[in-house]
Amino acid sequence: MPKELERDLGLPSVLAISIGAMVGSGIFILPALALKMAGPAVVLAYLLAGVLVLPAALSKAEMATAMPEAGGTYIYIERGMGPMLGTVAGIGTWFALSFKGALALVGGVPYLVVLFDLPVKPVALGLAALLIVVNLLGAKQTGRLQVAIVAAMLAAMVWFVGGSVGSVERAAFDGFLGSGGGGILAATGFVFVSYAGVTKIASVAEEVEDPDRTIPKGMIYSLGFTTLLYVLIVAVIVGVTPDGIVGSNTPVADVAAATMPTAGVVVVVAAAVLALVSTANAGLLSSSRYPFAMSRDQLAPPSLSTVSERFNTPTMAITLTGSVMLALIAFVPIMDIAKLASAFQILVFVLVNVAVVAFRTSDAEYDPSYESPLYPWMQAVGVVGGVVLLTQMGRLPLVGAVVIILGGGVWYFVYGRPRVQREGVAADTVRRRIDRKAVAETDSTFRDADDTDVLIAVTEDTDESRERTLLHVATSIARRDDGSVTVAQFDQVPDQTPLDYAETVVSDADRRFEAQTDRLSADVDVPVEYGEVVSHDPKRAMTNFAREHEFDIVVADPVVSDRGPGLLDGRIGDRPADDLFTVSTEAVDDLDTVTLVTDRGPFHPVKVRVADALAADNDAKLELVHVFDETESPARKTSVDDYNDSLEDLCTVPVDSRAVTRGDSVDANVYVDLDLTANRGDLVVQSDDEHRSPTRSDTITVYSPTDRRFGLFGRLLERTVF
């Protein structure tokens, strides 16, 4: 039986871990630095940051009751948004928490210097090593230590506020909004990381007793209490404002020295050290769970999910996280750590809010015992607020966050993608909606296909065999839709020849065309008209002629003319009709199977309609072939099966469907290579954006206007989820 984590963290431990993860560098280090940005309004910045954290806290509380697994943020984003974004979130949050833990230790040592003459970095490194050992001993010891630290720290903070509030001067708040909205938002983003700890308990959810009740209570209670505490402490710091407080490394100690007796200063300094050690301890505890959870999901090496037989703790994950924290303390400047941690924390919280929406709107088995109130408006506020804050934080935080995101993406594609065969519920939800839309469009295409007028566009180089094939395709469509067929030969003359003169000339090619068309259409039970169109540019003439006569479909001969550019040479810009397709095959009679092949999502509705008409006219069957990668998720395969079943209900001929893996051969009938070439003995119908092998000759290529699809963003989204 595999080892599991023990559930022995109750509400006091949850509150202690959450508050301890918040109350640290955010209040003992950052206020003096944020004061430069917002002035007295830094009080408002702390309040606003607490409000903007609330949506993510409620979202994570909801998801934690549905998925009480170690990993927290990573688990929710990975399950909701997919393994790639889950990898980015896991690595990024792991670094962000490690940054915050390192910041707390480096920022805590200056408070010790107030009482003792100690070197900052060596002491910080020693404290980090001690915390690593404590966490290796087990979460139970860690939880008890957290309760003791937080209780002592809170008692000292109450004394600090009570002992200093009498020294607050109202004049210190003059010009409260003098920094403007930009300064307040910049400060809000800067101190945002002060509240990051509110959701960290979710990363140890597997160790929480009665998680359905304990986790939501722990998050909400700790956030409300910490926000109030922050506002009171910062108001005291601003109101007292001793000289040199702006930019100070020990703002709380400086205020205490100006307002409290020596014993009070000692107590406050001790509380600051305890709080900062508490933050580092909680950060190490929760951040080490991210590599642990990623390892279990095969997105990180398996050694990181190893659990100690003696202490039941993920020793390798804790050791790795501790090593990263030691490196940060030794080599990375404090301000850079703080800015990067805040920026990426905002990004992660934005993804958390999006993830809960993905779960709520999906068909997945998602049954949280606690639901976020005011959904989805609460999540919308969190997303919009986070994006606004990111725009105010400057270049360095954004660049650092982008580097971490890109690094996480590279790690996923190099290590994770070859090992995982799953996806987030968001991708499956979007894909199924695209499938339903495609089925509805296909149904509409079948139902609305009455009185279809088809234009066959040929040139003087189109021989009788080619025209027979084109006529067969066109009449197959027109016959079922009670339509008509017009065959037009587009003659090209030199630019020097006036068109009114060329119009009066009947060439041998014209006589041959009229004679062969008359013979070919004699036995056709569909109305057929024919004639010639003279122009300097056959391609443009085809477009103008089709539009002028309002043809529904154009069937064109792709053969290149010896006399100049053919009808379809170069890029096809404006479509001559609603739908255009070319026929590159010698014959379409005596067909047994008409095949549709795709690896890019649903088949185009016109593609299905044409294939169904040809199959019906030849008493053939229709085969739907979908190409998958070797690591394709089971969810996609299931959704494709459902989509094919829906198409089968719409079609008028027998339908078979099959899935093939890229590079495999199936029954020696279909071979799929990197160019997605479907080699069969009959006919393949493809779309113009599906790149087939140039050796493939028996194909019908459908060119349809992009506005019949989902737009540019929709097509990009379709490519992503398929």
N, C-alpha and C positions, 0 to 999 in steps of 0.2 A: 504494500500500500504506500503511495507517495506521501511525503510529509506535508503537513498543513500548518499554517500559522495559527497560534492560539488566540482565542477571543477573550481578552482579559482587560480591555480598556473601557472603563465606565465613563459616565458624564463628567465627573471631576477631572479625570485624565484628559478627556477630549477637550474640555474648556481650557485646561492648562496648556495642552499642546498648541491649541489654536491661538490663545492669547499670547503665549510665550513666543510663538512664531511671528506674531505681529509686533508686540511691544518690545522694541529693541532699537536697532539703528534708526528706525523711522521716527522715533521721538527723541532719542538721545544724541543723534548726530545730524540728521537732515534739517531740523527747523532753522538753525542758524544759516545754513546754505540756501534754503528756500526763501528766507527772509530777504535775500538779495534780489530775488525775482519778483516777489509780490508785495514786499513791504508788510504793513500790518495785516493786509488781507491774506497772509499766509494762514491765518485762522480759518478763513473761508475755504482756502484750498484744501485743508485737511478734511473739512466737513464735506466738501464736494467730492473728494476722492472716496470717502466712505460711502456716499450715496451711489457713486458709479460702480463701486465694487459689489453692491447689493445684488444686482441681477445675476452676476456670475456665481455669487454665493448661493442664491436660491436655486439656480440651475444645477450647480454641482450637488447641492443637497438632494435634489430630486433624483439625479442620475445615480448618486451614491446609494440611495435606497433600492434602486432597481439593479445595480451592479456593485455590490459591496466587495470589491476586489482590490488587492494591493495595486497601486499604480495611479489612482486618482485621475488627474487631468489626462494623462496618456490614454488610459482605458476608455474614457468617455469619447475623446476625439477620435481615437482609433476605431472604436466600434461604430461611431456615428458618421465620421467623415472618411474613413478608410485608412489602411495601414501606412500610406505615404505621409499624410498629414499627422497621423498618430506618431510616426517616427519623429517627425519634425517637432511636434509638441513634447514628446517624451524627452528627447535630447535637449531641446531648448529649455524646458522647465527644469530639468535636472541641472543644467548649467546655471539658470537663474537662481535657483534655491542655493546652489553651492556658492554663487557670487554673494548672495545675501548673507549666508553664514559666514563667509570670509570677511565681509564688510562689518558684520557685528563684532567679530573678534578683534579686527584691526581698530575699529572704532571704540571698542570697550577698553582697550589697554590705556589710552590717554586718560581715562578716568582714574585708573590705578596710579598713573603718574602724578595726579593731584595729591595723593597721599604718600606715594613711594617713588623713589628714583629708579625706574625700571626701563629697560630697552623695550620698545614697542613690538617689533617683529618677532624677536625670540620668544617673548611671553605669549604672543598671539599663537605662534606655532606650537608652543607647549600646551596651551589650552586646547587647541584643535586636536592634538594627539590624544589628550586625556578624554575628550568627548568621543573620539573614534573607539577607544577601548570601552567606554560606558555603553555605547550603542551595540558593540559586538556582544556584550553580556546579555542583551535581550530587551525587548520592548517593555516588559513589566517593570524592570528597574528604571528604564527611561521614563515611563509614565509617572512613577512615584517621585523621581527627581524633579520632573517638570512641575508637579503640584507644589512641591516645597519651594522651588525657585519663584514661581509665579505668586504664591501667597505672600512671601517676604517682599517681593518687588512691589506688589500692589499696596501693601501697608505703607511702605516708604513713600510711594507716589501720592497717597492720600495726605500724608504728613507734609510733603512738599507743596501741594496745592493749598492746603489749609494754612501752612506757615508763611506762604509767599503772597497769597491773594490780597492781603492787606496792603502790600507795597505796590500794587498795580496802580499806574497813573493813567487817567483818562486821556491825557494829552498825547500819550504814546500812540493812540489810535487815530489821531488827526490825519486827514488825507488817507482814509482807510482804503479807498479805491483808486488811489493815485497811480498805481501801476497799470491800470486798465485791464480789460478782459484778457489780453494776450499774456500779461504777466501772471494773472491768476491761473489761467489754463496751463501755462508752462510750469508753475509751481505745483499745480494739481497732478500733472503727469510725473513730475520729479518725485513727489512723495507717494505716488500710487503704490509703490512696492511696500510701503509701510503696512498695507492691509493684506498683502499677499498671503500671509499665514492663515487667514480665515478659512481658506479652503484646503489647507494642507492635511487636515485630518482625513480627507477623502482618500489620500494616498496610503493610509494604514487602515482602510475600512474593514479589511478582513480580520483585524484584531480588535474590533469594537464590539462590545456587548450590545445586543438589541439595536443593531444599526438603523433600523427603520425609524426609531424615535430618537436615538442618541445623536446621530449625525446632524439632522436638521436643527435640533435644539442647540447643539454645540456651536454650529456655524452662526446661527442668528443671534444667540445670546452673546457670543464672544464679539461679533461685529458691532452690535449695539453698544456694548460696554466699552470696547476699545475706541470707537469713534468719540464717545463722550469724554473719555479720558484724554484722548489726543487734543481735542478742542480746548479742554480746561488747561492742560499743561502748556500748550502753545500760546493760549491767551495770557497766561502768567508770564511766559518768557517774553512776549511782545510788550506786555504792560510794564514790566520791570525795566527791561532794556538797559542793563549796565553797559558801561563803555566797553567796546571791543567785542560785543556779543555776536555781531554779524561776521560770519565766517569762522566762528570759534569751533574747535574740535570737541569742546565740553560745555555746550550752552546750558544744560541743566545744572551742572556743578557751579558755573559762573553765577547763575541766578541765585542758587542756594547760598553761595558765599556772600551775596549782597543782601539777603533777606532772612537768613536763618543763623542760629548759633553754630559753633564748631561741631557739636554733636550732630546737628541736623545735616551739616555738609557731609560728615562721615557716613551717615545713614543713606543719604541720597546717592553718594558715590558708590556705596556698596550695592544699592538697589540698581544703579545703572549697570554695574558690572554683572550683577545677577541677571538682569534683563537681557543684556547683550549675549551672555553665555547661554541663556534660555533660547534666544533666537537662533544662535548657532546650533544648539542641540536639536531643536525642532527641525531646523533646516536639514541637518544631517540625517535625522530620523526619517523624514518624509522623502527627501531627494533620493536616498539610496533605494527606495522602492521603485523608482522609475526604471533603472536598468534591470531590476529584478523582474518587473512585469513585462518589459520588452523582451527579455530573454525567454520567458515562458511562451511568448507569442512568436518566437523564432526571428525576432528583429534585432537581437543582440546575441552574443556568444552564449551557449548553454551554461558555461561556468558561472555566469552572473546570477543564475537562479538556484545555485547550490545553497542548501539550508544546513546549518551546523547541527550535527546530531546532539551536541552537548547543550547549546544555548537556544536552538531553534530559531536562529537568525540568519539572514542572507549574508554570510560573511564576505563573499567576494564583492557583492554590490556595495556593502558598507565600506570595505577597504578601498575600492576604486573611487567612490565618492569622497572619502576622506583624503585620498591622495590629491584629487583635483582641488579640494579646498586648501590644502597645504600649499599647492603651487600658486593658487590665486593670492594667498596671503603674502607669499614671498616675492611675487613678481608683478602683480597688477595694481595700478594706482587705485585708491579708494573711490575717487569721483567717477572714474570710468566704470568701475564695478557697479556703483549705484545707478548710473544712467542706463547702462545696458540691462540691468536687472529690471528696472521699471518699464522700459520700452518693450522688452519681450514679454513681461508679465501682462501688459495691456493686450498685446497681440494674442496671447494664449487665452485670456479671458474673453476676448471677442470670439475666438473659436469655440469656447465652452458654450457661450450663448447660442451660437449657430448649431452646435451639436444637439442641444436639447430640442431645438426646432426640428432637426432631422429625425430624431427619434419619435417625436410626437406625430409627425406627418408620414411616417413609414408604416409598412405592413409588418414590421418586426415584432417579435414577442417582447414588448416593452411594457412592464407593469410596475411602476414605482408606487410605493406605499405613501409617498409624500409628493405632492405636485406643486410646482411653483405658482404662486398667485399672479393674476393679471397677465397670464400668457396670452398672446406672444408679445404684448406691448412692453412688458418688463425686459424681455430679451432684446427687443428693438432699441430700447434706451441704452442698454449695455453695449450693443454693437456700435451705435451712432456715437455715443459718448466716448468710447475707446478710440474710434477713428479720429474724432476731433482732437483728443489729447495727443495722439501721435503726430498730428500735423504741427503741434506747438513745441515739440521737444528738441528740435534742432537736428543737425546732420549726424553726429556721432552715434546717438542711440539707434537711429534708424539703420545706419550702415552696419552696426554691430548685429542688430537683429536679423538683417538680411543675410549676413555671413553665416549666422547660426542656422537660419532656415535653409540656405543653399547647402550647407554642410550636412544637415539632416536629410535633405533630399538626395544628395549624392550617396550617403550611407544606405538609404533605402534601396536605391536602384542597384548599388553594387552588392550589398549583403542581403537585404531583406526580400527584395522582389523575387529572386530565384527560389526562395524558401517558403513563401506564403501563397495560399490559394484562397484568399478571402477578400472581402471588400466591405466598406462601410454601408450602413443602411441608407445613407443619402444617395449613393450611386445607384443602388437598386431601386430606390423610390423614383429618382429622376428617369432612369431607364424605362421603368414600367409606365411612367406617364408619357414618355416619348413613344413607346410601343402603342399605348392606347390612342394617342393622337394619330399615329401612322395608320392604325387599323381604321379609325374613323375616316381619315382622308381616303383610304383605299375603298372603303364602303361607299363614300360619296362619289368617288371616281367611277365605280361600277354603276351606281344608281343614276347618275346624271349623264351617262354616255348615250344620249338619244340624238338622232339626226347628226351624227358625226361626219363632217366633211373632211376628207383626207386629200392632201396634195402629194403627188409623187413627183419629185424634182430630179430630172435627169439631164445629161448633157449629150452632145453629139457623139461622144465616145462610149455611151452606154449601149451595149449590144443587146440582142433580143433575149439571151439567157438571163442577163442581169435584170432587164426590165420585167421579165416574167416573174422572177423572184420578188421584186419590189411590189408588183401588182398583187401577187399572192398574199403578201403581208398586209398590204393596204385593204384589200377586199375582205380579209379575215376580220379586220377590225370594223370596217364599215358595214359588213353584212349583219353582224350581231347587233350593231347600234343603229340599224335602219338609216345608214348614211349613204354618201356618194363618194366617188373617187374622181379626181382630176389629174391627168398626167400632163406635165408641162416640161418641154425640152427648152433649156436655157442656152440659147446660142450666143456666143461671144464674137464680137467684131472689133477690129482695131479702133483706137480712139480717133484715127483720122477719117473713118467712115461714118457719115451721118446716119443716125438711127432711122430717120424717116425713109432713107433710101434702102437700108438693109431690110426694113420691114416688108418691102415690095419684092424682095428676091426670094425665090423658092429654090433651095439648094437640093442636091441629091440626098444629103443627109436628112433634110426635112421630109422628103418623099419617103425615104426608107423608114424614118421614125413613125410617120403617119400610117404607113402600110403595116408595120409590125405591131403597132398599138391596136390597130383595127382588128388584126388577127387575134391578138392576145385577149382582147376584151369581148370577143364574139361569144364565148361560152361562159362569161361571167354573169352571175345573177345579181349584180350590183350596178347601178347607173355609173357609166364611165364616160368622161369627156376628155379631150386631149387637144393640144395645140403647142405653138412655139412662142417663146418670149425672146426678143432680141435686145442685147444690152452690151455695154462696154465692161461691166462688172457682174458676172453671173451670180456671185454670192449676194451682192446687194439687191440685185433684181429679184432673186428668190425671196428675200425678206420682204421687199416692198409688195411683190405680187401676192404673197400669202396674207399679208396684213390687209391689203386692199380688198381681197375677196373673203376675208374672215374665215380662213381655214382653221379647223380645230387641231389638226395634226399634220405634220410634214414628214414624209418618208423620203429620205435623200440618198442618192447614190454617192458613196464616199470615194469613188474611183477618181484619181487625179487626171485632169485633162492634159493632153499633149499640147494644146493650144495656149495654155496659160493656167492661172490659179483655178483650182476646182471649187465646187460648191461649198466644201467644208475645209478648205486649206486655212491654216493659221488658227488663231483664237476665235471662237464663236462668241461674239458679243451679244447684240440684241437678238433675241429669239424671233424667228419669223412667225411663230404660232405658239399657242399654249404649250404644245409639246412637239419636240423634234427628235427623230431618231434615224440612225443609219443602219443599213443592212449589209453586212460583210459576209455573205454566204452564197454559194452557188445555187442552192435549192432549199426550200422549206416545206416540201411535200414529203410524204411517207415518214413523218416524224413519229418516234415512239416516246421521246422524252424531251421536254423543254426545261432547261435548268436555269435557276436564278442563284447566283453566288454572291456573297457579301461577307466582309469582315468588319463593316463600318456601321452597323446599326440596321434599322428596318429597311426593307426594300422600298424603293420609290413606288408610290401608288400606280403611276403610269406603267412602270416596269412590270408590275404584277398584272395589270390589265392587258397589256400587249401579250405577255406570256400566256395568260389564260385564254385569250382569243385565239392565238396560234395553236395551242394545245387542243382547244375545242374543235377547231376547224380540221384538225388532223387526227381526231380521236386519240390523242396522246395524253400522257400524264404530265403533271407539273411537279418538278423536284426543287425543293428549297434547300440550299446548301449554305451553312454558316461555318466560317473558319475561326477557330479558336487557337490561342497560344497554349503552350503546355501548362502554364500556371493559371489558366482561366479559373475564375471562381465558380463554385457550384451555383451561387445565386444567379449569375449571368446565364448559365446554361438552363436553369429552370425558367427564367423569364423568357428566354428565346423559345423554349418549348411551348410556353403559354401563348406567345406571339404567333408561332406557326399554327397552333390550333385555331386561333382566331382567323387567320388567313384561310385556312382550310374550309371554314364555314362560309367564307365569302366567295370562294372560287367555284366555278361551274364544272371543273374537271377533277379527277382523282389527284390527290396531293400526297407526295411523300416528302419527308424532311430528314435531314441527316446533319450531323456535326462532324467536321474533320479537323484534325490538328495540323497546324502548319508544318509542311514537310512530309506528311504521311500520305500513303495511297490507300484508297478505300475500295475494296472489291475490284481492283484494277480498272475501275471506271472513272474515278475522279482522282486527280493528282493535284495537290496544292503546294506550290513552291512559294518562294519569297515574293514573287510577282502576283500571287493569287490567280494562277492560270487554271481554269477548270477544263480539262481535256476530256471530252465525251464524244460519242459518235453522232450526236444529234445537234442541238442548238443551245447556245447560251445567251441569255438576255442580261445585259449589264448596264450600269449607269456611267455617265461620262467621267465621273470622278473616281472610278474604279479602274486601276491601271492593270490591264491584262498583258499577257505576252504578245509581242508583235507577230508571232507566228500563228496566233489563233485567228482562223479565218471565218469560222461559222458562228458569228456573233451578231446580235442586234444591240446597238448602243443607244441608250435613251439620253437625250439632252433636255433637261427641264429647267425652267427659269427658277432662280434661287428664291424668289418670293413665294414659291409654292412650298418651300420647306419651312425652316424654323428661324430664318435670319442668320446673320453672321455669328452672334453669340450662341444661338441655338445649335448651329452646326458644330461649333467648337465644343459645346457641352456634349453633343451627341458623340463626337469622336472620343471624348474623355471617358464617358460611361460605357461605351462599347469597345 
